[in-house]
Amino acid sequence: MAELIVRNLNHRYGERATVRDVDLSLRSGRVHALIGPTGAGKSTLMALVAGVVAPASGTVEERLQAGDESNGAARLGVVFQPAGLWEHMTAAQHLRLVLKPTGLGRSAREARVAHYLERLGLVALRDRVPAKLSSGQRQRLAIARAMVVEPRWLLLDEPLAHLDGSARNELLGLLRELLAGCGAGVLLITHLPGEAMAIADELSVMIDGRVVQTGEPEHVYRQPTDLEVARLLGGASELTGEVRGGVLMIAGVEALSGVSGPDGRRTLIVRAEDLAFTPDAQGPAEVRACRFTGGAYVLRVDVAGASVSVRSDRPIEPGTQGRVNWVN
Amino acid sequence: MTAPLRTVSLAARRRFNVLGPALVLVLMLPVAVGVGSTLNAEGFERYRSTWLDASGWSVFGRSLGFGATAACWALAFAWPVAAWSSRLGAGARYTVLALAALPIVLPGSLLAVGWVMALGRDGVVANGLGIDKPWLTIYDKPVAAAAIGLRYFGLAALPMAIELRRLRLRSGFDHAYGLPGWSRWWWLTARPVLPAAVAGFVLVLVFAINDHIMASMFLVQTYGTQVLVALNAMLDARLAMVRCMPMVLGGLVVSYAVARRLRGASVGETHVVIDGESRGGFASAWGALSVMTLALGAPLVALAVRAGSARAVLAAFGEVSDEFQTTAVTLAIAVPITLAAGLALARAWRSDERAGRFALAALLVVNLVLPGSVLALGTLRLFEAGLLATWRDTAVPLAFALVARFTPLAALLLFAVGRRESATRRDAAKAFGLRAWAIARHIDWPAQRFRLAAVALVVVLAGATELEMAVLLTPAGDTTLGVRLYTMIHTAPDALVSAVALAYALALAGVLIAAGAAVTMHRHNGAPRG
């Protein structure tokens, strides 16, 4: 199994550090998603891994074993953001050009082009230049160009960017299918948790140039290292107080019951789906707003001076008093 | 787990791009050598005799006053053009601005001959009105300044048009606030455009002061004429250089200011804008068309009247065939080198990090803003000794000076036309392992060949019509077309001078029409098909 190892990578843009001490590894056949807010340095990190930008320090190495280097396969396939399509070339010409350095014969190249045009649904569009393609078709062409070289490492920077709901879901399904069968080690960069969770075997969170947490997607979601990571992966609130016998007390008020773990002063990161609201006229919490989010309601509840989001299966009138319980 | 067979490093290596700074140093040589030639005892003596004497300051003051008058005229001419162009769609806007810039790329001697034929003491206008002693001639300084303003108003129109366009896009709903017309015009249009107008004024001032061809043909004594006298009559290159020094210092200040603006120039930006209202376009359209007709029409009509017949114009082509040849040879040497160097600098500039951009931009602009005579004097000195002396009396010195002068122009244009282009186009090619040659052949050339041709055309026009350096650098008896026109006004009959000028204008118009046709065909054929 080939491995791509990023060690202590740093990059500066003028005075600003864009990538700071990043360690990361990819393994063939596995998808590693990198998620982070806009401006976190994700795309710069990808450009460093792709070798188109030079790092200030650090290394990017691949460790290969016998059989990892097959004929006709390239080292890298990349989907850039923006896609970096060549506006003067047709879809088929894009694929033909990137196959040239692979050393494949002409007929093998043509067969590969035909195969990937077909896989990505671009056969009818093979003679169109990018300006004559829709956003979704352009993204599919970018993905086809990256995959046609059957690379050891596939770097995807926001491959579903600029697509609306239905086109996004359609391409997400196709991408999942393609990645499962390609055998490449994949680095998927995205700012959308749903996209990362749907595809990734491993997840890293990048904030302000640093990778702050890496692990299996569910683990990172359930056990975020801090509030910023938790917020990035889905609406979360922070509550700080004294836990006594499973009850979080804030300023002497019972803010949250059903808390597991040791007693003492603690900070809890809670998500709406972890909490439930029980109406109680004597309760310390008050519903401030109720919003339908499709399939469920999200309440904004004020308790002991803090504000938390709580999931509810039914609507509750603002102004209703009650209690907040930890349910997961 | 099996032990790794081998480890391969993938990270790109950080490389320092030496080509950009090295090219800039070569291009700066003429200025450095020219200024350096005055930094010795003999030079200091010239400084003392020139600047401790009232005559030096008087010539400089006259140049400044004349240039400022021309710049004021240029601003007045530029305003309607900028206002009108900002109301137009992209294609029409570029056409109007290109037409406004057209007089700049016509040779100064051609326009000056045209104005002399129109408004000379026995010019077409005076003759037509039957006036023996005309009260309005091109030899009156304000009129001469207006003629020069009509050459350079495009320089002022461009920054104002950009600013006005931005305002228009941004403030389409300003009228909703109910401000009175004048108040709205002053606070929401004139005041925001003021910095651009000042920039335009300074640019025109610099170019008008340094245009000593038109000034000398209108008999205005600016520093340029003193440079020519010092070099040709007194055979004193150092004195000529010393007389340029205030313009060198002024040019450096302008270069610094321009470079500061260029420093912030970003790559790959696109803006989504909502167009605003478009009212009051008639007055600005009428004004703009009048200015552009006056700038080009008056001199050309006067030339046509004086030339007499089409046969005379055709005969004039034969009269100046040697000069055509010299001009063509010089351009054949200079233009490819200028384009190659411009491409390399534009690329270095694009890839350079922001910190490095400022120095490169500042150095780039210097050669464009300094007086042409400074570059020419430096080039003369460079080709005085050593190996280069063997080329002294050939087209090479002028070609070298043209390269030094216009490479910054080519680099700036290539940078500007490539600004919107996404950098990922090349990054993608690199990431897929394409070699430099394959990237150049398959990615760069197809995408850029048309832009390169357009910039080549601008460089050809600029080189073919440049005169301040050509007057000093062309060998005697082997002159370019512009220089011949400049000198023959004193020695040949008006009809012949007019016919030659018109032939020159027709040749340039032929180049422009061919370029226009190429643009049209490119737009027609280049449109992607579904």
Interface residues (C-beta under 8 A of the other chain):
Chain A: M1 E3 L4 L9 Y13 G14 A47 L48 V49 A50 G51 V52 V53 A54 P55 A56 G58 T59 V60 E61 E62 R63 L64 Q65 A66 D68 A74 R75 L76 G77 V78 F80 Q81 P82 A83 G84 L85 W86 E87 H88 M89 L97 V98 K100 P101 R128 V129 A131 K132 R145 V149 L155
Chain B: M1 T2 P4 L5 R6 T7 V8 S9 L10 A11 A12 R13 R14 R15 E353 R354 A355 S422 T424 R425 D427 A428 A429 K430 A431 F432 G433 L434 R435 A438 H442 I443 P446 A447 P528 R529 G530
